[in-house]
Amino acid sequence: MAYLSPEPEDTKSEEYHTRVILLPISTSAVKSLKLPGNRDIVGSIPLTGLPIDPLVTRGRNKILAFRLYENLDRPYFVVGSDKSCQVQLQTTIDECWVNIRHCLFITIPDDKDDAVLLRNSSTSRFILRDVLYGQEDEEEEEILPGDRLRIRPGLMHITLGAGLEFLLKVLPSSVSNTRSPVSSGVCELLSGSAITAKSTVLRRKKAANKDPIDALHANKRIKSEASPSKTAQCEAWHPKLDLVAETGLTRVFKLQRFGRLVAAKVCRKPDIEDAVYMWENERKILQALKHRNIAQLLDFQASNLALYLEYIEGLDLSQYVDTDRFSIIKEEMQLRIWIDISGALKYIHEKGIIHHDIKPNNIILGNHKRGAVLCDFGLSTLEHRYSDGGSTSYVPPEMLLKQRGKPSDIWAFGVTMLFVFKHIQLPSNGWPIRKLMEDAKIRKKFMTWWDHIDTLRKKLPRRMTVLREMLTLDPQRRISASSLHDTLNRPRIAAATTTTAAKKTKIKKPYLLKR
């Protein structure tokens, strides 16, 4: 979902589909409508047939409500006290505390019931109950802090903590031709009279042109922590999809789209809150990048948390190993990798972006014309944001001080180049980064590894001074991406580096991380 300007024109009505309506019925909820940050998502709702106390309506024919619109840019809505939230709430001192991120409404890709996922990220208890016209269902659904619940289309009464009461209307995602927010059609949607027939017709049209990525989530059900009986089923596999790579959160498939081969990166666990944020973060960063040594974003699909990237014909560097896990990358390509990726790092660092996960697995070696290509910006952040993500063998020593920045990318790239130049075997991820600060044994393993890298750095020949400067323990003295790229492009340095690489031999007893 994403918020749009209020009252879209009828000519664009198919793009602007209301997915969730929050109609405030308590004093603080109504006052929240007037907050400056909410004006873009507030619209008038006809009152005909709605089960609202006359004292709330005070004789009016319409009432203001939060209208959460659905489009391709954002698959969720954040409700909270922060100005960055799509819906901002405010209460009095005697009512519940509104957290910075109080709750989230998340769309569920291709859900059978067109449900949305409500996640309670506050410190308050939420209460949800169905509303039947003329009466109230006595059964209540409790959503405790940290819990989440699938909510099917319908009209409900919801309390987001003391003082925050709303009528909640969830609409089917398949209704894409709703009328203007101020039209009488909204009343029909709220009452449910216009839902069934229209959504059924549109659902059949969608099935005729189904994207193969849609099948990944077609049989997926989201498990509700508040309702343990709703179990998660296995994801469906589509025969046309060719799996290229996978991690704990994503899968990458090769498929035909736009008349060309593309790499479709799909979130495999769309119900996880962090996965949604990572998807949107990577999408925004990739949209800002255009460089020949960075995999380009071609398109995206928020409903399936999918990114469609250009398909690079080639293998990632971790595939170029012998039986002893040493690099078998040819000498003429070693310097090419160094120059190409340093150029990509120079480019993203100038834009204030930090990759946070430079390693052989995230560098694809294409043909001679394309060279080395940097990919997987899933952990990337802007410079001012701290991140503890990454891969064990490539995180820098300054992690002990909870410092991450542009020098951290240089360190990770330096370790990668040690592998490329055959100074070390392909490292294995051995220890959880999150335990670095709290577990003394884990911290000792990290420090042993960093000491080993520093020992190797000191043994590098003088002609590999540039690589030594990439692996300096002090991040303030580490070479920058700009200086690295400019230095490597000097003809004298390039020739000397190639000669050195040809003459060097493997270390007899390499340090190999144990899995």
MOHUWO-V266967 format. One line per field, one symbol per residue. ss: DSSP state (@ for helix, = for strand, . for the rest). psi: psi as a letter, one per 40 degrees, with the letter a starting at -180 (. if undefined). A space follows every 10 residues. Layout:
ss = ???
psi = ???
This chain:
ss = .........@ @@....==== ====..@@@@ @@...@@@@@ @=====.... ...@@@@... .========= .....===== ......==.. .......... ..=====... .....===== .....===== ==..==.... ===....=== =..======. ....====== .......... ....@@@@@@ @....@@@@@ @@@@@@@@.. ...@@@@... .......... .......... .=====...= =======..= =======... ..@@@@@@@@ @@@@@@@... ...=..==== =@@@.===== ....==@@@. =.....=... @@@@@@@@@@ @@@@@@@@@@ ..==.....@ @@===..... .===...... ==........ .@@@..@@@@ @....@@@@@ @@@@@@@@@@ .......... ..@@@....@ @@@@@@@@@@ @@@@@@@@@. .@@@@@@@@@ ....@@@... @@@@@@@@.. @@@@@@@@@@ @@@....... .....
psi = iiiiiigiid eedddghhdh hhhheidddd dddehdeede ehihhieheh gihddddfei eiiiihhhih aedheihhha eieeidhhih iideaihhid gdiihhihhf hdefiihhhh faeihihhii hhheihhehi hhhiheiihh hihahihhhf iheghihhhh iidehefiai deiedddddd eededddddd ddddddddfh hdddddedeh hhhhdegeeg ihiiiiihde hhhdiiadei ihihihifei hihhhhhege ehdddddddd dddddddehg iefhhihdii hddefihhii hhhaiideeg iadefiifhi deeddddddd dddddddddd efhhdefhid dehhhaiddd ahhhagfdei iidehiheia hdeeiidedd efhiaddddd dddddddddd efdiihiihd ihdeeddehd dddddddddd ddddddddei idefdddddd fhdhddeiii ddddddddeh dddddddddd dddiiihdgi hhhh.
